[in-house]
């Protein structure tokens, strides 16, 4: 199972966490998203045999109104 980890800035509440989770869960191939509000760490798990490009995940987070740190 492939995993992708992002560092996200700009989240300040549970609503922010939900928005990031929804944006990433909507990507094809994503099976689970775990967001840690305090640290800004986002872990994305892909379905077996699937991958998600970092660029696509970063774009989804950006479209949701948050910043991905390189």
PyMOL Python script that loads the backbone (N, CA, C, O; Angstrom):
from pymol import cmd

cmd.read_pdbstr("""\
ATOM      1  N   UNK A   1       0.853  -1.181   0.000  1.00  0.00           N
ATOM      2  CA  UNK A   1       0.000   0.000   0.000  1.00  0.00           C
ATOM      3  C   UNK A   1       0.890   1.233   0.000  1.00  0.00           C
ATOM      4  O   UNK A   1       1.730   1.398   0.885  1.00  0.00           O
ATOM      5  N   UNK A   2       0.710   2.087  -0.979  1.00  0.00           N
ATOM      6  CA  UNK A   2       1.502   3.305  -1.072  1.00  0.00           C
ATOM      7  C   UNK A   2       0.964   4.369  -0.134  1.00  0.00           C
ATOM      8  O   UNK A   2      -0.244   4.490   0.074  1.00  0.00           O
ATOM      9  N   UNK A   3       1.889   5.140   0.430  1.00  0.00           N
ATOM     10  CA  UNK A   3       1.525   6.245   1.300  1.00  0.00           C
ATOM     11  C   UNK A   3       2.225   7.499   0.813  1.00  0.00           C
ATOM     12  O   UNK A   3       3.321   7.449   0.254  1.00  0.00           O
ATOM     13  N   UNK A   4       1.567   8.621   1.039  1.00  0.00           N
ATOM     14  CA  UNK A   4       2.120   9.923   0.692  1.00  0.00           C
ATOM     15  C   UNK A   4       1.910  10.813   1.904  1.00  0.00           C
ATOM     16  O   UNK A   4       0.817  10.846   2.468  1.00  0.00           O
ATOM     17  N   UNK A   5       2.951  11.539   2.311  1.00  0.00           N
ATOM     18  CA  UNK A   5       2.847  12.425   3.464  1.00  0.00           C
ATOM     19  C   UNK A   5       3.076  13.851   3.005  1.00  0.00           C
ATOM     20  O   UNK A   5       4.033  14.138   2.285  1.00  0.00           O
ATOM     21  N   UNK A   6       2.184  14.747   3.430  1.00  0.00           N
ATOM     22  CA  UNK A   6       2.296  16.165   3.125  1.00  0.00           C
ATOM     23  C   UNK A   6       2.327  16.969   4.410  1.00  0.00           C
ATOM     24  O   UNK A   6       1.777  16.549   5.429  1.00  0.00           O
ATOM     25  N   UNK A   7       2.962  18.110   4.361  1.00  0.00           N
ATOM     26  CA  UNK A   7       2.937  19.059   5.463  1.00  0.00           C
ATOM     27  C   UNK A   7       2.063  20.220   5.006  1.00  0.00           C
ATOM     28  O   UNK A   7       2.376  20.892   4.023  1.00  0.00           O
ATOM     29  N   UNK A   8       0.962  20.454   5.727  1.00  0.00           N
ATOM     30  CA  UNK A   8      -0.024  21.451   5.314  1.00  0.00           C
ATOM     31  C   UNK A   8      -0.067  22.594   6.327  1.00  0.00           C
ATOM     32  O   UNK A   8      -0.120  22.360   7.535  1.00  0.00           O
ATOM     33  N   UNK A   9      -0.045  23.817   5.832  1.00  0.00           N
ATOM     34  CA  UNK A   9      -0.147  24.998   6.684  1.00  0.00           C
ATOM     35  C   UNK A   9      -1.493  25.679   6.467  1.00  0.00           C
ATOM     36  O   UNK A   9      -2.094  25.587   5.397  1.00  0.00           O
ATOM     37  N   UNK A  10      -1.943  26.358   7.507  1.00  0.00           N
ATOM     38  CA  UNK A  10      -3.152  27.158   7.392  1.00  0.00           C
ATOM     39  C   UNK A  10      -4.376  26.538   8.040  1.00  0.00           C
ATOM     40  O   UNK A  10      -5.429  27.174   8.089  1.00  0.00           O
ATOM     41  N   UNK A  11      -4.267  25.313   8.538  1.00  0.00           N
ATOM     42  CA  UNK A  11      -5.405  24.681   9.200  1.00  0.00           C
ATOM     43  C   UNK A  11      -5.474  25.174  10.643  1.00  0.00           C
ATOM     44  O   UNK A  11      -4.461  25.209  11.342  1.00  0.00           O
ATOM     45  N   UNK A  12      -6.674  25.556  11.087  1.00  0.00           N
ATOM     46  CA  UNK A  12      -6.792  26.085  12.442  1.00  0.00           C
ATOM     47  C   UNK A  12      -7.934  25.465  13.245  1.00  0.00           C
ATOM     48  O   UNK A  12      -8.110  25.787  14.420  1.00  0.00           O
ATOM     49  N   UNK A  13      -8.710  24.578  12.621  1.00  0.00           N
ATOM     50  CA  UNK A  13      -9.856  24.019  13.343  1.00  0.00           C
ATOM     51  C   UNK A  13     -10.281  22.693  12.712  1.00  0.00           C
ATOM     52  O   UNK A  13      -9.739  22.259  11.695  1.00  0.00           O
ATOM     53  N   UNK A  14     -11.262  22.070  13.349  1.00  0.00           N
ATOM     54  CA  UNK A  14     -11.784  20.810  12.839  1.00  0.00           C
ATOM     55  C   UNK A  14     -12.406  20.938  11.461  1.00  0.00           C
ATOM     56  O   UNK A  14     -12.359  20.001  10.664  1.00  0.00           O
ATOM     57  N   UNK A  15     -12.986  22.090  11.176  1.00  0.00           N
ATOM     58  CA  UNK A  15     -13.565  22.322   9.846  1.00  0.00           C
ATOM     59  C   UNK A  15     -12.495  22.311   8.771  1.00  0.00           C
ATOM     60  O   UNK A  15     -12.714  21.810   7.668  1.00  0.00           O
ATOM     61  N   UNK A  16     -11.328  22.872   9.100  1.00  0.00           N
ATOM     62  CA  UNK A  16     -10.207  22.860   8.159  1.00  0.00           C
ATOM     63  C   UNK A  16      -9.768  21.422   7.878  1.00  0.00           C
ATOM     64  O   UNK A  16      -9.525  21.047   6.731  1.00  0.00           O
ATOM     65  N   UNK A  17      -9.671  20.630   8.939  1.00  0.00           N
ATOM     66  CA  UNK A  17      -9.288  19.226   8.802  1.00  0.00           C
ATOM     67  C   UNK A  17     -10.274  18.509   7.890  1.00  0.00           C
ATOM     68  O   UNK A  17      -9.872  17.757   7.002  1.00  0.00           O
ATOM     69  N   UNK A  18     -11.549  18.740   8.106  1.00  0.00           N
ATOM     70  CA  UNK A  18     -12.578  18.095   7.294  1.00  0.00           C
ATOM     71  C   UNK A  18     -12.452  18.498   5.827  1.00  0.00           C
ATOM     72  O   UNK A  18     -12.587  17.658   4.938  1.00  0.00           O
ATOM     73  N   UNK A  19     -12.193  19.783   5.571  1.00  0.00           N
ATOM     74  CA  UNK A  19     -12.055  20.250   4.190  1.00  0.00           C
ATOM     75  C   UNK A  19     -10.872  19.590   3.487  1.00  0.00           C
ATOM     76  O   UNK A  19     -10.979  19.193   2.327  1.00  0.00           O
ATOM     77  N   UNK A  20      -9.746  19.474   4.189  1.00  0.00           N
ATOM     78  CA  UNK A  20      -8.570  18.827   3.606  1.00  0.00           C
ATOM     79  C   UNK A  20      -8.851  17.341   3.364  1.00  0.00           C
ATOM     80  O   UNK A  20      -8.508  16.804   2.311  1.00  0.00           O
ATOM     81  N   UNK A  21      -9.473  16.685   4.336  1.00  0.00           N
ATOM     82  CA  UNK A  21      -9.800  15.264   4.168  1.00  0.00           C
ATOM     83  C   UNK A  21     -10.714  15.049   2.962  1.00  0.00           C
ATOM     84  O   UNK A  21     -10.479  14.145   2.159  1.00  0.00           O
ATOM     85  N   UNK A  22     -11.747  15.868   2.833  1.00  0.00           N
ATOM     86  CA  UNK A  22     -12.682  15.718   1.717  1.00  0.00           C
ATOM     87  C   UNK A  22     -11.997  15.965   0.380  1.00  0.00           C
ATOM     88  O   UNK A  22     -12.233  15.237  -0.584  1.00  0.00           O
ATOM     89  N   UNK A  23     -11.152  16.984   0.317  1.00  0.00           N
ATOM     90  CA  UNK A  23     -10.465  17.303  -0.938  1.00  0.00           C
ATOM     91  C   UNK A  23      -9.570  16.147  -1.375  1.00  0.00           C
ATOM     92  O   UNK A  23      -9.516  15.817  -2.559  1.00  0.00           O
ATOM     93  N   UNK A  24      -8.873  15.537  -0.432  1.00  0.00           N
ATOM     94  CA  UNK A  24      -7.951  14.459  -0.776  1.00  0.00           C
ATOM     95  C   UNK A  24      -8.666  13.138  -1.008  1.00  0.00           C
ATOM     96  O   UNK A  24      -8.265  12.363  -1.876  1.00  0.00           O
ATOM     97  N   UNK A  25      -9.710  12.874  -0.253  1.00  0.00           N
ATOM     98  CA  UNK A  25     -10.471  11.639  -0.431  1.00  0.00           C
ATOM     99  C   UNK A  25     -11.127  11.594  -1.805  1.00  0.00           C
ATOM    100  O   UNK A  25     -11.370  10.513  -2.342  1.00  0.00           O
ATOM    101  N   UNK A  26     -11.414  12.758  -2.375  1.00  0.00           N
ATOM    102  CA  UNK A  26     -12.047  12.826  -3.692  1.00  0.00           C
ATOM    103  C   UNK A  26     -11.103  12.435  -4.828  1.00  0.00           C
ATOM    104  O   UNK A  26     -11.555  12.192  -5.946  1.00  0.00           O
ATOM    105  N   UNK A  27      -9.802  12.372  -4.557  1.00  0.00           N
ATOM    106  CA  UNK A  27      -8.846  12.000  -5.602  1.00  0.00           C
ATOM    107  C   UNK A  27      -8.938  10.507  -5.909  1.00  0.00           C
ATOM    108  O   UNK A  27      -9.098   9.686  -5.006  1.00  0.00           O
ATOM    109  N   UNK A  28      -8.837  10.174  -7.167  1.00  0.00           N
ATOM    110  CA  UNK A  28      -8.868   8.773  -7.590  1.00  0.00           C
ATOM    111  C   UNK A  28      -7.688   8.033  -6.979  1.00  0.00           C
ATOM    112  O   UNK A  28      -6.558   8.519  -7.011  1.00  0.00           O
ATOM    113  N   UNK A  29      -7.953   6.860  -6.424  1.00  0.00           N
ATOM    114  CA  UNK A  29      -6.911   6.017  -5.874  1.00  0.00           C
ATOM    115  C   UNK A  29      -6.691   6.176  -4.382  1.00  0.00           C
ATOM    116  O   UNK A  29      -5.981   5.371  -3.779  1.00  0.00           O
ATOM    117  N   UNK A  30      -7.285   7.198  -3.766  1.00  0.00           N
ATOM    118  CA  UNK A  30      -7.093   7.423  -2.333  1.00  0.00           C
ATOM    119  C   UNK A  30      -8.062   6.550  -1.543  1.00  0.00           C
ATOM    120  O   UNK A  30      -9.264   6.538  -1.811  1.00  0.00           O
ATOM    121  N   UNK A  31      -7.525   5.819  -0.567  1.00  0.00           N
ATOM    122  CA  UNK A  31      -8.391   4.968   0.254  1.00  0.00           C
ATOM    123  C   UNK A  31      -8.598   5.529   1.653  1.00  0.00           C
ATOM    124  O   UNK A  31      -9.624   5.270   2.281  1.00  0.00           O
ATOM    125  N   UNK A  32      -7.609   6.312   2.153  1.00  0.00           N
ATOM    126  CA  UNK A  32      -7.730   6.857   3.509  1.00  0.00           C
ATOM    127  C   UNK A  32      -6.875   8.103   3.633  1.00  0.00           C
ATOM    128  O   UNK A  32      -5.792   8.189   3.055  1.00  0.00           O
ATOM    129  N   UNK A  33      -7.376   9.072   4.399  1.00  0.00           N
ATOM    130  CA  UNK A  33      -6.630  10.298   4.669  1.00  0.00           C
ATOM    131  C   UNK A  33      -6.663  10.548   6.169  1.00  0.00           C
ATOM    132  O   UNK A  33      -7.729  10.552   6.785  1.00  0.00           O
ATOM    133  N   UNK A  34      -5.494  10.754   6.747  1.00  0.00           N
ATOM    134  CA  UNK A  34      -5.395  11.077   8.172  1.00  0.00           C
ATOM    135  C   UNK A  34      -4.736  12.443   8.303  1.00  0.00           C
ATOM    136  O   UNK A  34      -3.637  12.660   7.792  1.00  0.00           O
ATOM    137  N   UNK A  35      -5.407  13.365   8.989  1.00  0.00           N
ATOM    138  CA  UNK A  35      -4.905  14.724   9.155  1.00  0.00           C
ATOM    139  C   UNK A  35      -4.677  15.004  10.630  1.00  0.00           C
ATOM    140  O   UNK A  35      -5.569  14.799  11.453  1.00  0.00           O
ATOM    141  N   UNK A  36      -3.487  15.470  10.960  1.00  0.00           N
ATOM    142  CA  UNK A  36      -3.158  15.874  12.323  1.00  0.00           C
ATOM    143  C   UNK A  36      -3.155  17.402  12.369  1.00  0.00           C
ATOM    144  O   UNK A  36      -2.259  18.042  11.818  1.00  0.00           O
ATOM    145  N   UNK A  37      -4.139  17.968  13.013  1.00  0.00           N
ATOM    146  CA  UNK A  37      -4.294  19.422  13.052  1.00  0.00           C
ATOM    147  C   UNK A  37      -3.092  20.117  13.679  1.00  0.00           C
ATOM    148  O   UNK A  37      -2.569  21.076  13.112  1.00  0.00           O
ATOM    149  N   UNK A  38      -2.653  19.648  14.834  1.00  0.00           N
ATOM    150  CA  UNK A  38      -1.592  20.327  15.577  1.00  0.00           C
ATOM    151  C   UNK A  38      -0.277  20.405  14.799  1.00  0.00           C
ATOM    152  O   UNK A  38       0.399  21.434  14.816  1.00  0.00           O
ATOM    153  N   UNK A  39       0.078  19.331  14.128  1.00  0.00           N
ATOM    154  CA  UNK A  39       1.358  19.289  13.412  1.00  0.00           C
ATOM    155  C   UNK A  39       1.239  19.678  11.945  1.00  0.00           C
ATOM    156  O   UNK A  39       2.233  20.031  11.311  1.00  0.00           O
ATOM    157  N   UNK A  40       0.025  19.613  11.406  1.00  0.00           N
ATOM    158  CA  UNK A  40      -0.174  19.884   9.986  1.00  0.00           C
ATOM    159  C   UNK A  40       0.194  18.712   9.097  1.00  0.00           C
ATOM    160  O   UNK A  40       0.236  18.847   7.874  1.00  0.00           O
ATOM    161  N   UNK A  41       0.458  17.573   9.694  1.00  0.00           N
ATOM    162  CA  UNK A  41       0.857  16.383   8.931  1.00  0.00           C
ATOM    163  C   UNK A  41      -0.371  15.701   8.341  1.00  0.00           C
ATOM    164  O   UNK A  41      -1.367  15.466   9.026  1.00  0.00           O
ATOM    165  N   UNK A  42      -0.271  15.393   7.060  1.00  0.00           N
ATOM    166  CA  UNK A  42      -1.357  14.715   6.357  1.00  0.00           C
ATOM    167  C   UNK A  42      -0.787  13.455   5.722  1.00  0.00           C
ATOM    168  O   UNK A  42       0.161  13.512   4.939  1.00  0.00           O
ATOM    169  N   UNK A  43      -1.379  12.320   6.070  1.00  0.00           N
ATOM    170  CA  UNK A  43      -0.955  11.044   5.501  1.00  0.00           C
ATOM    171  C   UNK A  43      -2.062  10.520   4.597  1.00  0.00           C
ATOM    172  O   UNK A  43      -3.218  10.408   5.003  1.00  0.00           O
ATOM    173  N   UNK A  44      -1.684  10.206   3.375  1.00  0.00           N
ATOM    174  CA  UNK A  44      -2.630   9.716   2.374  1.00  0.00           C
ATOM    175  C   UNK A  44      -2.264   8.271   2.048  1.00  0.00           C
ATOM    176  O   UNK A  44      -1.126   7.983   1.677  1.00  0.00           O
ATOM    177  N   UNK A  45      -3.218   7.375   2.186  1.00  0.00           N
ATOM    178  CA  UNK A  45      -3.017   5.980   1.801  1.00  0.00           C
ATOM    179  C   UNK A  45      -3.748   5.725   0.496  1.00  0.00           C
ATOM    180  O   UNK A  45      -4.890   6.144   0.305  1.00  0.00           O
ATOM    181  N   UNK A  46      -3.063   5.031  -0.391  1.00  0.00           N
ATOM    182  CA  UNK A  46      -3.657   4.699  -1.677  1.00  0.00           C
ATOM    183  C   UNK A  46      -4.217   3.284  -1.650  1.00  0.00           C
ATOM    184  O   UNK A  46      -3.718   2.418  -0.932  1.00  0.00           O
ATOM    185  N   UNK A  47      -5.244   3.067  -2.431  1.00  0.00           N
ATOM    186  CA  UNK A  47      -5.821   1.736  -2.571  1.00  0.00           C
ATOM    187  C   UNK A  47      -4.769   0.818  -3.196  1.00  0.00           C
ATOM    188  O   UNK A  47      -3.879   1.294  -3.901  1.00  0.00           O
ATOM    189  N   UNK A  48      -4.857  -0.487  -2.946  1.00  0.00           N
ATOM    190  CA  UNK A  48      -3.890  -1.430  -3.522  1.00  0.00           C
ATOM    191  C   UNK A  48      -3.777  -1.254  -5.040  1.00  0.00           C
ATOM    192  O   UNK A  48      -4.774  -1.218  -5.760  1.00  0.00           O
ATOM    193  N   UNK A  49      -2.539  -1.145  -5.492  1.00  0.00           N
ATOM    194  CA  UNK A  49      -2.282  -0.986  -6.920  1.00  0.00           C
ATOM    195  C   UNK A  49      -2.475   0.421  -7.445  1.00  0.00           C
ATOM    196  O   UNK A  49      -2.317   0.658  -8.643  1.00  0.00           O
ATOM    197  N   UNK A  50      -2.813   1.357  -6.575  1.00  0.00           N
ATOM    198  CA  UNK A  50      -3.052   2.735  -6.981  1.00  0.00           C
ATOM    199  C   UNK A  50      -1.952   3.651  -6.445  1.00  0.00           C
ATOM    200  O   UNK A  50      -1.309   3.343  -5.441  1.00  0.00           O
ATOM    201  N   UNK A  51      -1.748   4.761  -7.112  1.00  0.00           N
ATOM    202  CA  UNK A  51      -0.834   5.791  -6.628  1.00  0.00           C
ATOM    203  C   UNK A  51      -1.483   7.150  -6.840  1.00  0.00           C
ATOM    204  O   UNK A  51      -2.355   7.315  -7.693  1.00  0.00           O
ATOM    205  N   UNK A  52      -1.047   8.107  -6.057  1.00  0.00           N
ATOM    206  CA  UNK A  52      -1.498   9.491  -6.205  1.00  0.00           C
ATOM    207  C   UNK A  52      -0.256  10.353  -6.322  1.00  0.00           C
ATOM    208  O   UNK A  52       0.638  10.281  -5.478  1.00  0.00           O
ATOM    209  N   UNK A  53      -0.198  11.164  -7.358  1.00  0.00           N
ATOM    210  CA  UNK A  53       0.950  12.042  -7.544  1.00  0.00           C
ATOM    211  C   UNK A  53       0.940  13.137  -6.482  1.00  0.00           C
ATOM    212  O   UNK A  53      -0.111  13.684  -6.148  1.00  0.00           O
ATOM    213  N   UNK A  54       2.118  13.450  -5.958  1.00  0.00           N
ATOM    214  CA  UNK A  54       2.245  14.510  -4.958  1.00  0.00           C
ATOM    215  C   UNK A  54       1.674  15.825  -5.487  1.00  0.00           C
ATOM    216  O   UNK A  54       1.034  16.574  -4.747  1.00  0.00           O
ATOM    217  N   UNK A  55       1.907  16.098  -6.760  1.00  0.00           N
ATOM    218  CA  UNK A  55       1.418  17.337  -7.369  1.00  0.00           C
ATOM    219  C   UNK A  55      -0.109  17.402  -7.351  1.00  0.00           C
ATOM    220  O   UNK A  55      -0.686  18.462  -7.104  1.00  0.00           O
ATOM    221  N   UNK A  56      -0.758  16.276  -7.611  1.00  0.00           N
ATOM    222  CA  UNK A  56      -2.223  16.234  -7.601  1.00  0.00           C
ATOM    223  C   UNK A  56      -2.766  16.442  -6.192  1.00  0.00           C
ATOM    224  O   UNK A  56      -3.755  17.147  -5.995  1.00  0.00           O
ATOM    225  N   UNK A  57      -2.108  15.822  -5.214  1.00  0.00           N
ATOM    226  CA  UNK A  57      -2.531  15.984  -3.826  1.00  0.00           C
ATOM    227  C   UNK A  57      -2.319  17.426  -3.372  1.00  0.00           C
ATOM    228  O   UNK A  57      -3.181  18.004  -2.710  1.00  0.00           O
ATOM    229  N   UNK A  58      -1.178  18.006  -3.725  1.00  0.00           N
ATOM    230  CA  UNK A  58      -0.895  19.397  -3.354  1.00  0.00           C
ATOM    231  C   UNK A  58      -1.905  20.346  -3.995  1.00  0.00           C
ATOM    232  O   UNK A  58      -2.336  21.309  -3.360  1.00  0.00           O
ATOM    233  N   UNK A  59      -2.283  20.085  -5.234  1.00  0.00           N
ATOM    234  CA  UNK A  59      -3.273  20.925  -5.920  1.00  0.00           C
ATOM    235  C   UNK A  59      -4.634  20.828  -5.232  1.00  0.00           C
ATOM    236  O   UNK A  59      -5.328  21.834  -5.093  1.00  0.00           O
ATOM    237  N   UNK A  60      -5.018  19.636  -4.806  1.00  0.00           N
ATOM    238  CA  UNK A  60      -6.301  19.455  -4.117  1.00  0.00           C
ATOM    239  C   UNK A  60      -6.305  20.224  -2.802  1.00  0.00           C
ATOM    240  O   UNK A  60      -7.301  20.859  -2.455  1.00  0.00           O
ATOM    241  N   UNK A  61      -5.194  20.169  -2.070  1.00  0.00           N
ATOM    242  CA  UNK A  61      -5.083  20.910  -0.808  1.00  0.00           C
ATOM    243  C   UNK A  61      -5.134  22.408  -1.076  1.00  0.00           C
ATOM    244  O   UNK A  61      -5.814  23.146  -0.363  1.00  0.00           O
ATOM    245  N   UNK A  62      -4.426  22.852  -2.089  1.00  0.00           N
ATOM    246  CA  UNK A  62      -4.425  24.272  -2.454  1.00  0.00           C
ATOM    247  C   UNK A  62      -5.815  24.740  -2.869  1.00  0.00           C
ATOM    248  O   UNK A  62      -6.251  25.824  -2.481  1.00  0.00           O
ATOM    249  N   UNK A  63      -6.505  23.927  -3.653  1.00  0.00           N
ATOM    250  CA  UNK A  63      -7.868  24.269  -4.078  1.00  0.00           C
ATOM    251  C   UNK A  63      -8.822  24.356  -2.887  1.00  0.00           C
ATOM    252  O   UNK A  63      -9.834  25.054  -2.947  1.00  0.00           O
ATOM    253  N   UNK A  64      -8.495  23.640  -1.799  1.00  0.00           N
ATOM    254  CA  UNK A  64      -9.312  23.682  -0.587  1.00  0.00           C
ATOM    255  C   UNK A  64      -8.973  24.895   0.282  1.00  0.00           C
ATOM    256  O   UNK A  64      -9.636  25.160   1.285  1.00  0.00           O
ATOM    257  N   UNK A  65      -7.917  25.636  -0.125  1.00  0.00           N
ATOM    258  CA  UNK A  65      -7.581  26.879   0.575  1.00  0.00           C
ATOM    259  C   UNK A  65      -6.414  26.795   1.538  1.00  0.00           C
ATOM    260  O   UNK A  65      -6.265  27.659   2.401  1.00  0.00           O
ATOM    261  N   UNK A  66      -5.578  25.762   1.407  1.00  0.00           N
ATOM    262  CA  UNK A  66      -4.460  25.584   2.316  1.00  0.00           C
ATOM    263  C   UNK A  66      -3.166  25.440   1.548  1.00  0.00           C
ATOM    264  O   UNK A  66      -3.182  25.225   0.336  1.00  0.00           O
ATOM    265  N   UNK A  67      -2.035  25.558   2.245  1.00  0.00           N
ATOM    266  CA  UNK A  67      -0.730  25.515   1.603  1.00  0.00           C
ATOM    267  C   UNK A  67       0.021  24.244   1.960  1.00  0.00           C
ATOM    268  O   UNK A  67       0.032  23.821   3.116  1.00  0.00           O
ATOM    269  N   UNK A  68       0.650  23.637   0.954  1.00  0.00           N
ATOM    270  CA  UNK A  68       1.508  22.490   1.180  1.00  0.00           C
ATOM    271  C   UNK A  68       2.938  23.007   1.223  1.00  0.00           C
ATOM    272  O   UNK A  68       3.385  23.711   0.316  1.00  0.00           O
ATOM    273  N   UNK A  69       3.646  22.652   2.281  1.00  0.00           N
ATOM    274  CA  UNK A  69       5.039  23.055   2.455  1.00  0.00           C
ATOM    275  C   UNK A  69       5.919  22.034   1.769  1.00  0.00           C
ATOM    276  O   UNK A  69       5.707  20.830   1.912  1.00  0.00           O
ATOM    277  N   UNK A  70       6.906  22.503   1.025  1.00  0.00           N
ATOM    278  CA  UNK A  70       7.826  21.606   0.321  1.00  0.00           C
ATOM    279  C   UNK A  70       8.616  20.815   1.280  1.00  0.00           C
ATOM    280  O   UNK A  70       9.446  20.002   0.873  1.00  0.00           O
TER     281      UNK A  70
END
""", "prot")
cmd.dss("prot")
cmd.show_as("cartoon", "prot")
cmd.util.cbc("prot")
cmd.orient("prot")
